[in-house]
């Protein structure tokens, strides 16, 4: 049998990277590889180090420890603040960034990002959404093999969000470019990534499949990010039992510790005639078409609404599922 072909070299290799902001630890001992054409999503709370990490990956900032092996050819980069050149027009931005001088590709980017009619405008003449679309077009102008995108969907008007969300993944496919994209909305994660890197705070991080992170979040910060259920907390009693309310009990836990758990919204139902229903109060609808209800002082998210409900209306709630105790330790 012929020898198997060797696996292609990764586009990016990160080895034991450490980043700090003054005395604050942002990233500790981070290692991962980015394969050719792979999409990685980067998430984390404000101040967790996402932009600092992108700068280190691009070679624009030095890490405190570890190192980054990257291609000689620099990535396409979308900066959070745009970093546009005020003296250049839209078309001049792309012409300057495109070392190959591919006019057809430049025109294609202008068209895809709906900037053709604005080709002679300077950044000061553009709206916020138009400036961000120009930043994206410039990041792709040199047909890079990898790109770093810092919140490409943030602070956009609805029309611009629609344009970028629909067109950018297709452009990345067209280029075959690997990408690392900072996102803040869980609904966009699966459009932009097969894997997720989550900065958890104080240097901790989690790396794994994006779908698993969103649909079955393993840590408290990912549960909060996923926006698909409720985070509950309970103190473990002397028998090792954590009682999260509504009959949700987890045994064999560390005595005296506080434990956090995730309850999927799909496990909570409005059911007035069930024998095991709990008295509750409707609080508000949620943005996914479900409901927020208050049960025994706990706010729970339920996957659906029933009929026209108003804040303060009494309801009955059934919980048909289990909580999952979350890992609050360092995933590294």
Steps between C-alpha positions, in 0.01 A plus 500: 500500500624852426609708795236732637549863406632710789254736659535857368681749718266713710462864405564605858659327797468649851715349773458569872403863445468733796356854490457761771359851531710656774464274802187333360536158337305472173619173344709228659672206331286509184586252226311423180541462124293654221470280192485632145147620427385440858266740678548572868272724707642697793266607782536647847371777722615861466858532614574127476780558246342423162644801315835460676514137389422593138780758509745237629391252231548763230847589629392847611565432870754289685375228736647475849560126457484243223513572130295508180612335177328677212543521120741755356208659319297709749131435564213715394391686812178680591567724797222579747540875443531464123846667482415643157726746321325841503678634188399207277175434318318169523650379172848618600480295822454182298757590234764571765425180695500279190869438424403298192304785344205276412243758388232238437531371859490857635182570302352172626567603862344842442191336355467231771533759777265747322768763470514547121300824503725627781833418335612866493392581858747539786436345843365824647222492239389146591258374763622271777371193319660608172835555673489152650412347163797686350723359776382150412555551127850633568580200723421268207648713222838322487330156486658389830532135601381591852305785653442644848162671541428700816121513544398539133130517596525742793340846496339453160162621380258219402569535126877476547467203736295323234762572232799389708334192652385377160808582294806463724486119556460453123800725431712301744395182322584659164849588624551174686634716782538385858340742743482597864191711566409680822123481557262601778172347378451122539265496201795586272747245633419208269514725194860592574658207679537126529700547821473752782767650722345660809704725729357428843678765710815501714691318229263201474374391160289230334551360150269256329222445244290813448169313483567326831596830665175666393255213539650322806716764667755337733599807705311778676628771267402297192157432650450873542625561145280230343184685607295176482411431859548599862803509725411375850706503818479301823711430806585135561368378837673270750373193313658610172165606348453812287132602484436735207124520562202361308607147590838544332741321732857390431676269744862412580625857480783658706357584843473869578579623150274707277420331170363645180288307255337551161131426438405491133191707416357197318468323838260764637135498392185696574248234607209600722346151535807291587514340845866592543461862388639786710326832563680776312465855370550607139771767482561578131539344157855425388655578164479138382122475527503350848425634845666608821315376810569534870470182709576502874715810459694354206480642150467217243501510124235297323516410132145602410212730583136406528241758402514874573679540833584818687755576769370377835255245361493176706606188309588139578838359401630145456869417486562183298875462481821509696739777582861458395757606758756723330876497511612833646864399514772560246437294185867512414 
